[in-house]
Each structure stands twice: as structure tokens, then as C-alpha cells.
Amino acid sequence: MATIRTYDPARSGDIQAITAIYGHHVQHGTASFETDPPSRTEMTQRITTLLDAAYPVLVAEQVGSSSANPCRRWRIDFRGK
């Protein structure tokens, strides 16, 4: 279960985690048009700009655990097997 809260500039771990997570997706994902991950300073500036304009910035914290399980073998996959 995830807890959603507003971004707190006083919590230094927030910006560090946001920068790391977003940077990973810039490098390995397809949801961003950026080609280089932004620095911590750049992410801080972006978030400050949003907060100054009264936009909410939300942070999700993972609480508890998650697990993976094997694919159900009796279902046909995308290749029809």
C-alpha cells in the first residue's frame, strides 16, 4: 500500500528520491522526452517553480511489501502458446 502526501522541502530525502526515480525513467523509459536526467539542483528548481505557482507536488511512499508470482500457465500468452 502506498501513502500519498504533499512534497515537503524540509525532507531532503524527497528530492533525492524524486531525482533518482525520474532520472532512471529518463534513461530507460519512454514516458519522457528528455534525453539527459536532470540534476538534483534542476529538480529542486522545477519543484520550487510548481510550488510557487500553487501547484501540488505529491509524493508516494511505499508501505508494506509486494511480491511477484508465476504467470498462470493455463492462459494463452500473446504468441498464442
Secondary structure, DSSP 8 states (H G I E B T S, - for coil): -EEEEE--TT-HHHHHHHHHHHHHHHHH-SS---SS---HHHHHHHHHHHHHTT---EEEEE-S--------TTS--TT--
